[in-house]
Amino acid sequence: MAPTKPKPPVQVIDSFLTQQDILSALVVWVILEGFSFILLPNFTLISGENKTLTWVLISAPLGIIGSIIIGLCSSWLQYCHVRLHKTDPKKKFLVAFANIGSWLGLAGIGFPLIMVGLEFWLLIIHGIDS
């Protein structure tokens, strides 16, 4: 049998997965940002001439912080599932806390999509100004 390589310590795997989740969330946020605040206003599908800079200034910290929260919460969930026993009374609370954090991170990343949806909704309610 050929000698096998030693497995990396769990801390390395956890940090790698956290970094991968943060980068994935950042990529999704950048794509949503470009689509929502650059592409759609340029095609005049939404009226964003005077709002785009404000949206970007609000969305930038929300997207970056949301990405970090998603990465940390996914690492926390992995920690809870791997290192805490099923019968541990704190496990349900910690998992629920991490899930809520993940949803808040998704809201930060999805802010551009939320704003575009709100603009479309307002466009439908108020009608198209000719």
C-alpha positions in Angstrom: 0.0 0.0 0.0 1.2 3.5 -0.8 1.6 5.8 2.1 -1.3 8.2 2.4 -0.9 11.9 3.0 -1.9 13.1 6.5 -5.2 14.9 6.6 -5.1 18.6 7.4 -6.2 19.6 10.9 -9.9 20.5 11.2 -9.1 24.2 11.8 -7.6 24.4 8.3 -10.6 22.8 6.8 -13.0 25.1 8.7 -11.1 28.2 7.7 -10.9 27.1 4.1 -14.7 26.5 3.9 -15.3 29.8 5.6 -13.2 31.6 3.1 -14.9 29.8 0.2 -18.3 30.7 1.5 -17.3 34.3 2.0 -15.9 34.5 -1.6 -18.9 32.8 -3.1 -21.3 35.2 -1.3 -19.2 38.2 -2.5 -19.3 37.0 -6.1 -23.1 36.6 -5.9 -23.4 40.1 -4.3 -21.2 41.7 -7.1 -23.3 40.0 -9.8 -26.5 41.2 -8.2 -25.1 44.7 -7.7 -24.1 44.9 -11.4 -27.3 43.5 -12.6 -29.5 45.6 -10.4 -27.8 49.0 -10.2 -25.9 49.1 -13.5 -27.6 47.0 -16.1 -31.3 47.6 -15.3 -31.1 51.4 -15.0 -29.1 51.6 -18.2 -31.9 49.7 -20.1 -34.3 52.0 -18.3 -36.3 49.1 -16.9 -36.2 50.9 -13.6 -35.8 54.6 -12.9 -32.5 54.7 -11.1 -30.7 57.8 -12.4 -30.8 59.7 -9.1 -31.0 56.7 -6.8 -28.2 54.5 -8.0 -25.3 56.1 -6.0 -27.4 56.0 -2.8 -28.2 52.3 -3.5 -24.6 51.4 -4.1 -23.4 53.3 -0.9 -26.0 51.4 1.1 -25.5 48.1 -0.6 -21.7 48.0 -0.3 -21.4 47.6 3.5 -24.5 45.4 3.6 -23.1 43.0 0.9 -19.6 42.8 2.5 -20.9 42.3 6.0 -23.6 39.9 4.8 -20.9 37.8 3.1 -18.8 37.7 6.2 -21.8 36.7 8.3 -22.7 33.9 5.9 -19.1 32.6 6.0 -19.0 32.7 9.8 -22.5 31.2 10.3 -21.7 28.3 7.9 -18.5 27.6 9.9 -20.5 27.8 13.1 -23.1 25.4 11.7 -20.3 23.0 10.8 -18.9 23.3 14.3 -22.2 22.6 15.9 -22.9 19.5 13.7 -19.5 18.0 14.0 -18.5 18.8 17.6 -21.7 18.9 19.6 -23.5 15.8 20.4 -27.2 15.4 19.4 -28.4 15.4 22.9 -26.5 18.6 23.9 -29.2 21.0 25.1 -27.4 24.0 23.6 -27.1 22.5 20.1 -30.7 23.5 19.0 -30.3 27.0 20.2 -26.8 27.4 18.6 -28.0 26.0 15.3 -31.1 28.2 15.3 -28.9 31.3 16.0 -26.6 30.4 13.1 -29.5 29.9 10.8 -31.0 33.3 11.7 -27.5 34.8 11.1 -27.3 33.2 7.7 -30.7 34.6 6.7 -29.6 38.1 7.8 -26.4 37.7 5.7 -28.6 36.7 2.7 -30.7 39.8 3.2 -27.6 41.9 3.1 -26.4 40.2 -0.1 -29.8 40.3 -1.6 -30.3 44.0 -1.0 -29.9 44.9 -4.6 -32.5 42.4 -5.7 -34.8 43.6 -2.9 -34.5 47.2 -4.2 -35.1 46.2 -7.8 -38.2 44.2 -6.7 -39.4 47.2 -4.8 -38.9 49.5 -7.8 -40.8 47.1 -10.1 -43.6 46.9 -7.5 -43.8 50.7 -7.4 -43.8 50.8 -11.2 -46.7 48.4 -11.3 -48.7 50.3 -8.7 -48.1 53.8 -10.0 -48.0 52.9 -13.6 -45.5 53.9 -16.3 -45.0 57.6 -16.5 -45.0 58.7 -20.2 
